[in-house]
Amino acid sequence: MTGTAPFIGLMYDPQRVSLADVTAPPYDIITPEMQAGLYNKSPYNIVRVDWAEEQPGDNDKNNKYIRAAKALKDWIDDGTMKFRDKPAYFLYEVSYEFGGLLNTMRGIFAAVKLVKPGAGVYPHEMTHSKPKQDRLNLMHSSGANTSPIFSLYNSSNNALIGVLNAYNATAPYFEYTDSDKKMSHRCWIIENEADVAKITNALEGESFYIADGHHRYETALEYQRLMREESGAHTEKLQSFDYVLMLITNIRDGGITILPTHRMVNGITAGNLEHLKQYFDVEHIGQSADITAHIRGKALSFGLYLGGGGGFYTLTYKGVRPDGVSGIDVMVLHDTVFGKVYNNAGGFAYEMSVEKTVESVRDGRFEAAIFLNPTRVEDVELSAKQGVRMPPKSTYFYPKIPTGIVINYLGGH
């Protein structure tokens, strides 16, 4: 059964550094250009730990993981980062503008008890071995959860909501604005024992649905297994490595945005477009169109752009919507277009920008592009709860949770 625990957080001292200068996006969306920019932003930027640069001549005795561990230790030693005095939960809130509206999302940084996937913590996407090995190497060297897993839960518990609302009404421990993304971030530290107990009790046995961080969760499970083998810990007493750092967000609070990731593909052309008509009503829109506006809000409706002068089309599923997870838009797309009709065609790539997706077809890199509506939050919950993994890049949660707000140090303190 799942559960949460407060933890002694490792945090930047806001009197010594600007949080805007030292936090970073999740490692898996950091490009080389972004990495270089973060390095230049501050000698204390968390990217130097969570996604450190590789250097020529790296070896077993000097590599990105060893340098990451040293940076973290140095920052603790010089007081740039400090441990909290008491175990605590950390209330986090971010405000951001999207679609012309101001949105606010809040969550709790907590140490969440590790359980097998499907036993209280539910993934919804497949994972790959290479990112997991990277995260495992970092955990071994640093002894810390540096980048939080982002998970959702669904609760109407009034005691929990009351505690969070009470803290929201007070001055935060720190707040800062990320000028690049026009987001404002706030953090409150909840270490009052009565409030901590209310949160722990309210979240006992709660189901958590992983939004971002599937690789990090599976890595934490592997780290737990290895640490139990190394330490000989076979008792029921829980150790620090039996937990993982998560930001958990209540679906009912709102403020969560999911963006679509479009597909660029070879093998779909004007010459074989007829094959799609057994599953879809195909309508030609023209050579120039706001394709996402044509499909927005329409169930099982997709956009298509064909190279070679083919232009834009809408694809509307003709059959009865399948029940359950099988009826989620991205599942229908992959089952029909990439399964039954074209059998994955010539392979495909992913892109979030509509403009860049279209450009990749116009310049000949791909023969076609398919545009999707965003996956709904309730579909993520449904998929995860039923243990069905959606195709890669089915969801892009926004905003991304910064790394560096708080770290769960597993080395003991």
Residue pairs with C-beta under 8 A, 6 or more apart in sequence:
1 113
1 115
1 119
1 120
1 204
1 205
2 112
2 113
2 115
2 119
2 120
2 121
2 203
2 204
2 205
2 206
2 207
2 208
3 112
3 113
3 200
3 203
3 204
3 205
4 89
4 108
4 110
4 111
4 112
4 113
4 199
4 200
4 203
4 204
4 206
4 248
5 87
5 110
5 111
5 112
5 113
5 200
5 243
6 86
6 87
6 88
6 89
6 110
6 111
6 190
6 191
6 196
6 199
6 200
7 87
7 88
7 110
7 111
7 243
7 245
7 408
8 83
8 84
8 85
8 86
8 87
8 88
8 409
8 413
9 83
9 84
9 88
9 90
9 109
9 189
9 406
9 407
9 408
10 76
10 81
10 82
10 83
10 84
10 144
10 406
10 407
10 408
10 409
10 413
11 81
11 82
11 84
11 405
11 406
11 407
12 19
12 22
12 44
12 80
12 81
12 404
13 79
13 80
13 81
13 82
14 173
14 174
16 79
16 80
17 42
17 44
17 80
18 42
18 176
19 174
19 176
19 185
19 404
19 405
20 176
20 177
20 178
20 179
21 41
21 42
21 44
21 45
22 41
22 42
22 44
22 45
22 46
22 404
23 45
23 46
23 176
23 178
23 185
23 402
23 403
23 404
23 405
24 30
24 38
24 45
24 46
24 47
24 50
24 51
24 402
24 403
24 404
25 34
25 400
25 402
25 403
26 147
26 212
26 213
26 400
26 401
26 403
27 47
27 50
27 51
27 147
27 403
28 131
28 215
29 400
30 38
30 47
30 51
35 47
35 51
35 53
38 45
38 47
39 45
39 47
39 48
39 53
44 75
44 80
45 404
46 146
46 403
46 404
47 403
48 67
48 68
48 71
49 68
49 69
49 71
49 72
49 138
49 142
49 146
50 68
50 138
50 146
50 147
50 403
50 404
52 64
52 65
52 67
52 68
52 71
53 64
54 63
54 64
55 64
58 64
65 137
65 138
65 140
65 141
65 142
66 141
68 138
68 141
68 142
69 141
69 142
69 143
72 81
72 142
72 144
72 146
75 81
76 82
76 83
81 407
83 409
83 413
84 189
84 191
85 191
86 191
87 191
87 196
88 189
88 190
88 191
88 196
89 108
89 109
89 110
89 190
89 191
89 196
89 199
90 108
90 109
90 110
90 187
90 188
90 189
90 190
90 405
90 406
91 106
91 107
91 108
91 109
91 164
91 167
91 168
91 187
91 188
91 189
91 190
92 106
92 107
92 108
92 109
92 185
92 186
92 187
92 247
92 401
92 405
93 104
93 105
93 106
93 107
93 168
93 172
93 185
93 186
93 187
94 104
94 105
94 106
94 183
94 184
94 185
94 186
94 399
95 102
95 103
95 104
95 183
95 184
96 102
96 103
96 105
96 181
96 182
96 183
96 184
96 398
96 399
97 103
97 182
98 257
98 398
103 254
103 255
103 257
104 255
105 249
105 253
105 254
105 255
105 256
105 399
106 164
106 168
106 249
106 253
106 255
107 150
107 247
107 248
107 249
107 250
107 401
108 164
108 190
108 199
108 247
108 248
108 249
109 148
109 245
109 246
109 247
109 405
109 406
110 199
110 203
110 245
110 246
110 247
110 248
111 243
111 244
111 245
111 246
111 408
112 121
112 149
112 151
112 208
112 243
112 244
112 245
112 246
112 248
113 238
113 242
113 243
114 121
114 220
114 221
114 224
114 242
114 243
114 244
115 121
116 221
117 123
117 217
117 218
118 387
120 205
120 206
120 207
120 208
121 151
121 207
121 208
121 210
121 217
122 207
122 208
122 209
122 210
122 384
122 385
122 387
123 210
123 214
123 217
123 384
123 389
124 209
124 210
124 214
124 380
124 383
124 384
124 388
124 389
124 390
124 394
124 395
125 214
125 389
125 390
125 391
125 392
125 394
125 395
126 214
126 389
126 391
126 392
127 214
127 215
127 218
128 215
131 215
132 215
132 218
132 219
132 222
135 215
135 216
135 219
136 219
136 222
136 223
138 146
139 145
139 219
139 220
139 223
139 410
140 223
143 409
143 410
143 411
144 407
144 408
144 409
144 410
144 411
145 216
145 220
145 244
145 245
145 407
145 408
145 410
146 403
146 407
147 213
147 216
147 245
147 403
148 213
148 245
148 246
148 247
148 401
148 403
148 405
148 406
149 210
149 212
149 213
149 216
149 217
149 220
149 244
149 245
149 246
149 247
150 210
150 211
150 212
150 213
150 246
150 247
150 249
150 397
150 400
150 401
151 208
151 209
151 210
151 211
151 213
151 246
151 247
151 248
151 249
152 208
152 209
152 211
152 248
152 249
152 250
152 251
152 256
152 377
152 380
152 381
153 203
153 206
153 207
153 208
153 209
153 248
153 249
153 250
153 251
154 207
154 250
154 251
154 252
154 381
155 202
155 203
155 206
155 250
155 252
156 252
157 202
159 198
159 201
159 202
160 198
160 199
160 202
160 203
161 250
163 190
163 195
163 198
163 199
167 188
167 190
167 195
168 188
170 188
172 186
172 187
172 188
173 187
173 188
173 189
174 186
174 187
175 184
175 185
175 186
175 187
176 184
176 185
177 183
177 184
177 185
178 184
178 185
178 402
181 399
183 399
185 402
185 405
187 405
187 406
190 196
190 199
203 248
207 385
208 246
208 248
209 380
209 381
209 384
209 385
210 217
210 384
211 249
211 256
211 380
211 395
211 397
212 397
212 400
212 401
213 246
216 244
217 244
220 241
220 244
223 241
224 241
224 242
227 233
227 239
227 241
228 234
228 239
228 241
231 239
233 239
240 410
240 411
240 412
241 410
243 408
244 408
245 406
245 407
245 408
247 401
249 255
249 256
251 377
251 378
251 381
256 377
256 397
257 374
257 397
257 398
257 399
258 374
258 375
258 376
258 377
258 380
258 395
258 396
258 397
258 398
259 352
259 374
259 396
259 397
259 398
260 352
260 371
260 372
260 373
260 374
260 375
260 396
261 350
261 351
261 352
261 372
261 393
261 394
261 395
261 396
262 350
262 351
262 352
262 354
262 357
262 369
262 370
262 371
262 372
263 333
263 338
263 348
263 349
263 350
263 369
263 370
263 372
264 348
264 349
264 350
264 351
264 357
264 360
264 361
264 365
264 366
264 368
264 369
265 338
265 342
265 345
265 346
265 347
265 348
265 349
265 366
265 367
265 368
265 369
265 370
266 345
266 346
266 347
266 348
266 366
266 367
266 368
267 342
267 345
267 346
267 367
267 368
268 304
268 306
268 337
268 342
268 345
268 367
268 368
268 370
269 306
269 307
269 308
269 310
269 367
269 368
270 306
270 308
270 309
270 310
272 342
273 282
273 306
273 310
273 313
275 341
275 342
276 282
276 315
276 337
276 341
278 341
279 317
279 318
279 319
279 336
279 337
279 340
279 341
280 302
280 315
280 316
280 317
280 318
280 336
281 315
281 316
281 318
282 304
282 313
282 314
282 315
283 313
283 314
283 316
284 311
284 312
284 313
285 291
285 294
285 311
285 312
285 313
285 314
286 311
286 312
287 309
287 311
287 312
288 311
288 312
289 311
289 312
291 303
291 305
291 312
291 314
291 354
291 371
292 303
292 354
292 371
294 301
294 303
294 312
294 314
295 301
295 302
295 303
295 314
295 371
295 372
295 373
296 373
297 373
298 316
298 373
299 321
299 329
300 316
300 317
300 321
300 327
300 329
300 332
301 314
301 315
301 316
301 317
301 373
302 314
302 315
302 316
302 329
302 333
302 337
302 370
302 371
302 372
303 312
303 313
303 314
303 315
303 369
303 370
303 371
303 372
304 312
304 313
304 314
304 315
304 368
304 369
304 370
304 371
305 311
305 312
305 313
305 357
305 358
305 361
305 368
305 369
305 371
306 313
306 361
306 367
306 368
307 361
307 362
307 364
307 366
307 367
307 368
308 367
310 368
315 337
315 370
317 332
317 336
321 327
321 332
322 331
322 332
324 382
324 386
325 331
325 379
325 382
325 383
325 386
325 388
325 390
326 332
326 335
328 375
328 379
328 382
328 383
328 390
328 394
329 372
329 373
329 375
330 372
330 375
330 390
330 391
330 394
331 390
331 391
333 370
333 372
334 391
337 370
338 344
338 345
338 348
345 368
346 367
348 366
349 360
349 366
350 392
350 393
351 357
351 360
352 396
354 371
357 369
357 371
358 369
360 366
360 369
361 367
361 368
361 369
374 395
374 396
375 390
375 394
375 395
380 395
383 389
383 390
